Amino acid sequence: MKILLSNDDGVHSAGLKALHDALSDEHEVVVVAPDRERSAAGHSLTLHHPLRVVEVSQRWFSVDGTPTDCVHLALNGLLSGPKPELVVAGINMGANLGSDITYSGTVAAAFEGTLSGVPSIAVSLVSRGPFEFAPAATFSARLVGEVARRGLPEDTLLNVNVPDLPGDRIRGVRVTRQGKSFYGEAIVEKVDPRGRKYFWIGGGDAEWAREGDTDLDAAHEGFISVTPLHLDLTNEAAHQAMSEWSF
Ligand code: MN
């Protein structure tokens, strides 16, 4: 298969290299990734300034844009030859579980592939470092084989999170639902050298609700989590209920 790789940790990320090495024996792999870290870029697309592309090595492109820009360019004209048949984003240095999915540039890269009609997978390592990518890379290659055989439903991508364990201690694979996580008061307020206040988001651990069958449950219990996500954000129950509303 012809596979497009991208990420949000930047073109020099060791996670991207690990993914490339795991897939390039069996597949034709091309990399298009941001020139620097763009974690938490969400699904943003650059519309108001030009994008510069550098081929840093053969079939390995760096773009001064977001993960979404990279996939959008790659699937709409940057690459010569046939369109990639699969997009894989990652391996992200950190989890993309529960509500974090909406901030993630890694997952957004897979959203973008899906929007273009190309089956897409996002892979993340549930770790804050040091990062041992081998188990996630091995699993990615297996999952790519399975997706190649079975395909994916329309408008659906796979969000994969691999626990930070040696391969032989990972307990298995669970197909999960997206859970709910939330950050409490993880804003740091300080004063800069010129006496002005500044704020820095993040730093704390996310809280999450144990529900049993979610991505968060699986990752915390030592399983690889595979969540099928779709792009339709409609709340079907609310859609039904709101037919009663009078406007
Ligand atoms: Mn990242």
Residues whose N, C-alpha, C, O or C-beta is under 5 A from the ligand:
A	BS01	MN	D8 D9 S39 N92 M93
